[in-house]
Amino acid sequence: MEHALILSLLLFVFTFVCLLLHHFISKRAQETVAANRKSEKPPLPPGTTGWPLIGETLDYFSKVLHGCPEKFVSERRDKYSSKVFRTSIIGQPMAILGGAEGNKLLFSNESKLVQVWWPSSIDKIFPKSHNKTNHEDFIDVRKMLSASLKVDALQKFVGTTDMVMKQHLQTDWDRNEVKVSLVVKGYTLALACRLFLSVCDPREVQKLAKPIEDISKGILSVAVNFPGTAFSRAVKASKAMRKEVEVMIKQRKTDLSEKRETPTQDVLSQMLLSTDENGRFSNEVDIASYLVGLLHGGYGTVNAALTFVMKYLAEHPDVYDEVLRESGGLYATPESELDFILFKSPHVTGVVYFHFLRVMDKQTDLVNAPNPLHN
């Protein structure tokens, strides 16, 4: 009886130890598998990063200079038989996603699968006083601009946009032939200065024209800060612009404290009055950097869109006549002002504009764009 009890006890202890060892061994095995899975790199899309440091930058810019940047994408898409391929441009490894599927993936997965990212060279052109990532910075600026981007705020911008356009039609477009790209640049810069900074003086706007052009040319160049390079000129231009904007910021803070300005007047006032999650205001250096970045962002992209729309209209006289007829009907007299209700009413103009933007997004060779009124 005593031996049977001892054997039972030993069997119980042995079974318990075996189960305990099995538990620890299984847990360890699971942790090892999980660690291995984490350490395994996901498969990269086909492609190559090209030469050290410069990657495939030379090939890309060569095609841009020859007016056929779409070949950079189409050649690799055909070579790898894939809409997604990897490359390296201006020293940054990247993947290029083509087609509607690529756009859908990016725009429907922001802050999920993808996040806003800019090359580190951007931090040298638009330096900040903090160490936040570009993604975090993007979120902060979006919060600052939330009040300016509401529908009621945008309604107020329609009249200003119309007024600036009329001034430019009188000064820069009143001739038989114009170079659209150049006059559009003047218009968009004047409009951005008016909406962001309330700068109305053409001389003040002109002081910012050369620096903003240097920034546009150097912002996506190879980040070599050597005298004479496009990147070096962009860094110097940004520094000069930030100094100009900092002077405006100091004056605006004085005006706001003395209640000379309406808080919701422009983007500058919104940024000065907005606070972060801790109730702290942004400093002047960061606001100046944000504003210069916004001026650049509202300058280059709008220029391209408006220039290509004008190009399309010139290539399709029938569409141009329809847009002109509809636009002329918005104003009771040439002196009438455009308001938000009238701004929303054009049908043909909206169809044409969005169609051209869609075509411009799909293909860079825009010569054979279809007629939007026939689709």
C-alpha positions as CSV (number, residue, x, y, z in Angstrom):
1,M,0.0,0.0,0.0
2,E,2.8,2.4,0.9
3,H,4.7,1.5,-2.3
4,A,1.6,2.1,-4.4
5,L,1.1,5.5,-2.8
6,I,4.8,6.5,-3.5
7,L,4.5,5.3,-7.1
8,S,1.3,7.3,-7.6
9,L,3.0,10.4,-6.1
10,L,6.0,9.9,-8.3
11,L,3.8,9.4,-11.4
12,F,1.9,12.6,-10.5
13,V,5.1,14.6,-10.1
14,F,6.5,13.2,-13.3
15,T,3.3,14.0,-15.2
16,F,3.2,17.5,-13.8
17,V,6.8,18.2,-14.7
18,C,6.3,16.9,-18.2
19,L,3.2,19.1,-18.7
20,L,5.2,22.1,-17.3
21,L,8.1,21.4,-19.6
22,H,5.8,21.0,-22.6
23,H,4.1,24.3,-21.8
24,F,7.4,26.2,-21.6
25,I,8.8,24.5,-24.7
26,S,5.7,25.3,-26.7
27,K,5.6,28.9,-25.5
28,R,9.3,29.3,-26.4
29,A,8.7,27.8,-29.8
30,Q,5.8,30.1,-30.5
31,E,7.9,33.1,-29.4
32,T,10.8,32.0,-31.7
33,V,8.4,31.6,-34.7
34,A,6.9,35.0,-34.0
35,A,10.4,36.6,-33.8
36,N,11.4,34.9,-37.0
37,R,8.3,36.2,-38.7
38,K,9.1,39.7,-37.5
39,S,12.7,39.5,-38.6
40,E,11.7,38.2,-42.1
41,K,11.6,41.1,-44.6
42,P,8.5,41.2,-46.8
43,P,9.2,40.7,-50.5
44,L,10.2,43.9,-52.3
45,P,8.7,44.8,-55.7
46,P,10.9,44.2,-58.7
47,G,13.3,46.9,-59.7
48,T,16.8,48.3,-58.9
49,T,18.1,51.2,-56.9
50,G,20.6,52.0,-59.6
51,W,24.0,53.7,-58.9
52,P,25.1,54.3,-55.3
53,L,23.9,57.6,-53.8
54,I,22.4,59.0,-57.1
55,G,20.2,55.9,-57.9
56,E,18.3,56.4,-61.1
57,T,18.1,60.1,-60.7
58,L,20.0,60.9,-63.9
59,D,17.7,58.8,-66.1
60,Y,14.6,60.3,-64.5
61,F,15.7,64.0,-64.9
62,S,17.0,63.3,-68.4
63,K,13.5,62.2,-69.4
64,V,12.0,65.2,-67.6
65,L,14.2,67.6,-69.6
66,H,13.2,65.9,-72.8
67,G,9.6,66.3,-72.0
68,C,8.8,62.6,-71.6
69,P,8.9,61.7,-67.9
70,E,6.2,59.1,-68.4
71,K,8.8,56.9,-70.2
72,F,10.6,56.5,-66.9
73,V,7.6,54.7,-65.5
74,S,6.4,52.9,-68.7
75,E,9.8,51.5,-69.5
76,R,10.1,49.9,-66.0
77,R,6.5,48.8,-65.9
78,D,7.0,46.9,-69.2
79,K,10.5,45.6,-68.1
80,Y,9.3,44.1,-64.8
81,S,5.7,43.4,-66.0
82,S,4.4,45.0,-62.8
83,K,2.5,48.2,-62.0
84,V,4.6,48.4,-58.9
85,F,8.4,48.7,-59.0
86,R,11.2,50.1,-56.8
87,T,13.8,52.6,-57.7
88,S,15.9,55.3,-56.1
89,I,15.6,59.0,-57.0
90,I,17.5,61.9,-55.4
91,G,19.2,59.5,-53.1
92,Q,15.9,58.1,-51.7
93,P,14.8,54.4,-52.2
94,M,11.1,54.3,-53.1
95,A,8.4,52.3,-54.7
96,I,6.3,53.7,-57.6
97,L,2.6,52.6,-57.8
98,G,0.8,53.0,-61.1
99,G,-2.8,53.0,-62.2
100,A,-6.0,53.6,-60.4
101,E,-5.3,50.7,-58.0
102,G,-2.2,52.4,-56.8
103,N,-4.0,55.7,-56.2
104,K,-6.8,53.9,-54.3
105,L,-4.3,52.1,-52.1
106,L,-2.5,55.3,-51.2
107,F,-5.5,57.6,-50.6
108,S,-7.7,55.0,-48.8
109,N,-4.9,53.9,-46.4
110,E,-3.4,57.1,-45.1
111,S,-2.1,56.6,-41.6
112,K,-2.9,52.9,-41.9
113,L,-0.7,51.2,-44.4
114,V,1.0,54.4,-45.6
115,Q,1.8,57.8,-44.2
116,V,2.9,61.1,-45.5
117,W,6.6,61.2,-46.0
118,W,9.1,63.6,-47.5
119,P,12.9,63.2,-48.1
120,S,15.2,64.4,-45.3
121,S,16.3,67.2,-47.6
122,I,13.0,68.9,-47.0
123,D,14.0,69.5,-43.4
124,K,17.0,71.4,-44.6
125,I,14.8,73.7,-46.8
126,F,12.0,74.1,-44.2
127,P,13.8,73.6,-40.9
128,K,11.9,73.4,-37.6
129,S,12.7,74.0,-33.9
130,H,11.5,70.5,-32.9
131,N,12.4,66.9,-33.8
132,K,8.9,65.8,-35.0
133,T,8.7,63.6,-38.1
134,N,7.3,65.0,-41.3
135,H,4.2,62.9,-40.8
136,E,3.6,64.4,-37.3
137,D,4.3,67.8,-38.7
138,F,1.8,67.3,-41.4
139,I,-0.9,66.4,-38.9
140,D,-0.2,69.5,-36.8
141,V,-0.4,71.8,-39.8
142,R,-3.6,70.2,-40.9
143,K,-5.1,70.9,-37.5
144,M,-3.9,74.5,-37.7
145,L,-5.6,74.9,-41.1
146,S,-8.8,73.1,-40.1
147,A,-10.7,76.4,-39.5
148,S,-9.5,77.9,-42.8
149,L,-10.6,74.9,-44.8
150,K,-14.2,74.8,-43.6
151,V,-16.9,75.5,-46.1
152,D,-17.9,78.8,-44.7
153,A,-14.3,80.0,-44.7
154,L,-13.7,78.8,-48.3
155,Q,-16.8,80.8,-49.3
156,K,-15.1,84.0,-48.3
157,F,-12.1,83.1,-50.5
158,V,-14.2,83.1,-53.7
159,G,-14.6,86.8,-53.8
160,T,-10.8,87.4,-53.1
161,T,-9.9,84.8,-55.8
162,D,-12.2,86.6,-58.3
163,M,-10.8,90.0,-57.4
164,V,-7.1,88.9,-57.8
165,M,-8.0,87.2,-61.1
166,K,-9.6,90.4,-62.5
167,Q,-6.5,92.4,-61.6
168,H,-4.3,89.9,-63.4
169,L,-6.5,89.8,-66.5
170,Q,-6.1,93.6,-66.7
171,T,-2.3,93.7,-66.1
172,D,-0.9,90.4,-67.4
173,W,-3.4,89.0,-69.9
174,D,-4.4,92.0,-71.9
175,R,-2.5,91.2,-75.1
176,N,-2.8,89.0,-78.2
177,E,-0.5,86.3,-77.0
178,V,0.7,85.2,-73.5
179,K,3.0,82.6,-72.1
180,V,0.5,80.8,-69.9
181,S,2.9,79.2,-67.5
182,L,4.6,82.5,-66.6
183,V,1.4,84.5,-66.1
184,V,-0.2,81.7,-64.1
185,K,2.8,81.7,-61.8
186,G,2.3,85.4,-61.1
187,Y,-1.4,84.9,-60.5
188,T,-1.1,81.9,-58.1
189,L,1.7,83.6,-56.1
190,A,-0.3,86.8,-55.7
191,L,-3.4,84.8,-54.7
192,A,-1.4,82.6,-52.2
193,C,0.1,85.8,-50.6
194,R,-3.3,87.4,-50.4
195,L,-5.0,84.3,-48.8
196,F,-2.2,83.2,-46.6
197,L,-0.6,86.5,-45.5
198,S,-3.0,89.2,-46.6
199,V,-0.2,90.7,-48.7
200,C,-1.7,92.9,-51.4
201,D,1.2,95.1,-52.5
202,P,2.5,93.8,-55.9
203,R,6.0,94.9,-54.9
204,E,5.9,92.7,-51.8
205,V,4.7,89.8,-53.8
206,Q,7.4,90.3,-56.4
207,K,10.1,90.1,-53.6
208,L,8.9,86.6,-53.0
209,A,8.8,85.5,-56.7
210,K,12.5,84.7,-57.2
211,P,12.9,82.8,-53.8
212,I,9.8,80.7,-54.4
213,E,11.0,79.8,-57.9
214,D,14.4,78.7,-56.5
215,I,12.7,76.6,-53.9
216,S,10.5,74.9,-56.6
217,K,13.5,74.1,-58.7
218,G,15.6,72.8,-55.8
219,I,13.2,71.0,-53.5
220,L,13.4,67.7,-55.4
221,S,17.0,68.0,-56.6
222,V,19.9,66.0,-55.3
223,A,20.5,67.1,-51.7
224,V,24.0,68.4,-52.2
225,N,24.3,71.7,-50.3
226,F,27.2,73.0,-52.4
227,P,27.4,76.5,-53.8
228,G,25.8,76.8,-57.2
229,T,23.6,73.7,-56.9
230,A,19.8,73.9,-57.2
231,F,19.5,72.5,-53.7
232,S,21.9,75.2,-52.3
233,R,19.9,77.9,-53.9
234,A,16.6,76.4,-52.5
235,V,18.1,76.5,-49.0
236,K,19.2,80.1,-49.3
237,A,15.9,81.1,-50.9
238,S,13.9,79.5,-48.1
239,K,16.0,81.3,-45.5
240,A,15.4,84.6,-47.2
241,M,11.7,84.0,-47.4
242,R,11.4,82.9,-43.8
243,K,13.1,86.2,-42.7
244,E,10.5,88.2,-44.7
245,V,7.6,86.1,-43.2
246,E,9.0,86.4,-39.7
247,V,8.8,90.2,-40.0
248,M,5.1,89.8,-41.1
249,I,4.5,87.5,-38.2
250,K,5.8,90.0,-35.6
251,Q,3.7,92.8,-37.1
252,R,0.6,90.6,-37.2
253,K,1.1,89.6,-33.5
254,T,1.2,93.2,-32.6
255,D,-1.9,93.9,-34.7
256,L,-3.8,91.0,-33.1
257,S,-2.9,92.1,-29.6
258,E,-4.2,95.6,-30.4
259,K,-7.3,94.1,-32.1
260,R,-6.5,95.6,-35.5
261,E,-7.0,92.4,-37.4
262,T,-9.8,89.8,-37.6
263,P,-8.7,86.5,-36.1
264,T,-10.1,84.5,-39.0
265,Q,-8.7,86.9,-41.7
266,D,-6.1,84.6,-43.2
267,V,-4.0,81.5,-42.6
268,L,-1.3,83.5,-40.8
269,S,-3.8,84.7,-38.1
270,Q,-5.2,81.1,-37.8
271,M,-1.7,79.7,-37.2
272,L,-0.9,82.4,-34.6
273,L,-4.1,81.7,-32.7
274,S,-4.1,77.9,-32.8
275,T,-2.6,75.8,-30.0
276,D,-1.4,72.2,-29.7
277,E,-2.9,69.5,-27.5
278,N,-1.1,71.0,-24.5
279,G,-2.5,74.5,-25.2
280,R,0.9,75.8,-26.4
281,F,1.3,78.2,-29.3
282,S,3.7,77.5,-32.1
283,N,6.8,79.7,-32.2
284,E,7.5,82.2,-34.9
285,V,10.3,80.2,-36.5
286,D,8.1,77.2,-37.0
287,I,5.1,79.2,-38.3
288,A,7.4,81.0,-40.8
289,S,8.7,77.7,-42.0
290,Y,5.1,76.3,-42.3
291,L,4.0,79.3,-44.3
292,V,6.9,79.2,-46.7
293,G,6.1,75.5,-47.2
294,L,2.4,76.3,-47.8
295,L,3.3,79.1,-50.3
296,H,5.4,76.6,-52.2
297,G,2.8,73.9,-52.1
298,G,0.1,76.3,-53.3
299,Y,2.4,77.6,-56.0
300,G,3.8,74.7,-58.0
301,T,0.8,72.3,-58.0
302,V,-1.8,74.9,-58.9
303,N,0.5,76.3,-61.6
304,A,0.7,72.9,-63.3
305,A,-3.0,72.3,-63.1
306,L,-4.1,75.7,-64.5
307,T,-1.4,75.6,-67.2
308,F,-2.5,72.2,-68.5
309,V,-6.2,73.2,-68.3
310,M,-5.4,76.2,-70.5
311,K,-3.5,73.9,-72.9
312,Y,-6.5,71.6,-73.2
313,L,-8.9,74.4,-73.9
314,A,-6.6,75.7,-76.6
315,E,-6.5,72.3,-78.2
316,H,-10.3,71.9,-78.1
317,P,-11.9,75.1,-79.4
318,D,-15.4,73.7,-79.1
319,V,-14.9,73.0,-75.4
320,Y,-13.3,76.5,-75.0
321,D,-16.4,78.1,-76.5
322,E,-18.7,76.2,-74.2
323,V,-16.7,77.2,-71.1
324,L,-16.5,80.8,-72.2
325,R,-20.2,81.0,-72.9
326,E,-21.1,79.5,-69.5
327,S,-18.5,81.7,-67.6
328,G,-19.8,84.8,-69.3
329,G,-23.3,84.1,-68.1
330,L,-22.2,84.2,-64.4
331,Y,-21.7,88.0,-64.4
332,A,-24.6,90.4,-64.8
333,T,-22.0,93.1,-65.7
334,P,-18.2,93.0,-66.1
335,E,-18.0,94.8,-62.8
336,S,-20.0,92.1,-60.9
337,E,-18.3,90.1,-58.3
338,L,-18.3,86.3,-58.2
339,D,-19.9,84.8,-55.0
340,F,-20.0,81.2,-53.7
341,I,-23.5,80.5,-55.1
342,L,-22.5,81.5,-58.6
343,F,-19.2,79.7,-58.2
344,K,-21.0,76.4,-57.6
345,S,-23.4,76.8,-60.5
346,P,-21.3,76.1,-63.7
347,H,-21.8,72.6,-64.9
348,V,-19.8,72.4,-68.1
349,T,-16.8,74.2,-66.5
350,G,-16.7,71.7,-63.6
351,V,-17.0,68.7,-65.9
352,V,-14.2,70.0,-68.1
353,Y,-11.9,70.9,-65.3
354,F,-12.2,67.6,-63.4
355,H,-11.9,65.6,-66.6
356,F,-8.7,67.3,-67.5
357,L,-7.3,66.7,-64.1
358,R,-8.2,63.1,-64.3
359,V,-6.5,62.8,-67.7
360,M,-3.4,64.7,-66.5
361,D,-3.1,62.3,-63.6
362,K,-3.3,59.2,-65.8
363,Q,-0.9,60.2,-68.5
364,T,1.8,62.8,-68.9
365,D,1.6,62.9,-72.7
366,L,-1.4,65.2,-72.9
367,V,-1.5,65.9,-76.6
368,N,-4.2,63.4,-77.4
369,A,-6.5,64.1,-74.5
370,P,-10.1,63.2,-75.4
371,N,-12.9,65.8,-75.7
372,P,-14.7,65.7,-72.3
373,L,-18.0,66.9,-73.9
374,H,-18.1,63.8,-76.1
375,N,-17.7,61.4,-73.2
